[in-house]
Amino acid sequence: NTLHDSGIGLAIFSKQFIAYARLALLLKINPQDVQSSGILTTEEIESLNNILQNTSSEQIIKMIISFSKAQNDIKHSPIPQLPLELAIIGLSK
């Protein structure tokens, strides 16, 4: 609700989250490619690596799939934030 109530576009948020999760997955699978691409700074890579220490590739894939579905569902939901809320709840199990 906080995102929606503050006027942040939920579709834009989910798109950016998916892009960030994709980078996290790429960093987890092939760190050299991400480091050499220049997409992230050294500090951003270090910060993301700290987060990824306790996150598996499978968990990141589940996040991407869940948020991709939620992003599509936002367009048709009578409550726009509901698909994102359900995605988060589903991932927290």
N, C-alpha and C positions, 0 to 999 in steps of 0.2 A: 504493500500500500504506500509506503514512503516514497518509492520511486515514482509511482503513478501520481500521487498527490502533489509531489514537488514539480510536476510538469515534464519530467524526463520521459521521452518517447520509449515505450517498452520494446518496440520492435528494434529500435536503434540500440538500446541497451543489450538486448539478446544477441544481436548481430555482432556487436563489439565483444561481448563475452565469448561467443563462439570463436571469433578470430583469435582472442587471447588464449583460449583453451587449445586451439589448434597449434599456436606457437609453443605452448607448454608441452604438448604431445611431441612436436618435432624436436624440442630441446631434450625431452626424455629419451627419444629414440636415436637421434643423431645430433648430439650437441655441437659437433664441429661445423655442421652446415649453418646452424642458427648463429653461432659465434662469428663465422666468416661472412655472413650475409649483411651484417651491419643493421639489421632490423631493430635489434635491441642493444642498448648500451651495456657495458660491462657490469654496471651496478644493477641494471634491470635483470640481467642474466643471473647474477649472484642471488638477488632477491627471489627470483622465480625458482632457482635451484633449491633454495632453502624451503620453499613451500612444497616442492616436488619430492623432497626426501621421504615424506610419508604418504605419497600418492603414487599409485600404480598407473601404468599405461591404460589398463583396462578401466580404471575409474575415470580417467580423462575421456576415454572414448564414450563411456556412458554419459558423461556430462555433455559432450558434444551432441550426441544423439538426442538426449532428453531436451536440451535447449533448442536444437534445430526443430524438433517437433513442436515445442512450445511457441517458437517464433511463427511457425505456420498457423498454429491454432489461435494466436492472438487476433488475427484478422477476422475470425468468425465467432469469437467468444462474446457473449453478452456482458461479461465482466472481463475487461482486457487483461488485468493482472492475474487472473485465475490460472491460465496455462503456465505462467512462470512459477506461481506458488506451488502448483501441483508438481512441476519438475523438481523444484527444490525439496519438497517433501519426499518425493520418490527417491531422490538421490541420498537423502539422509538416513534411509533405512539400512 
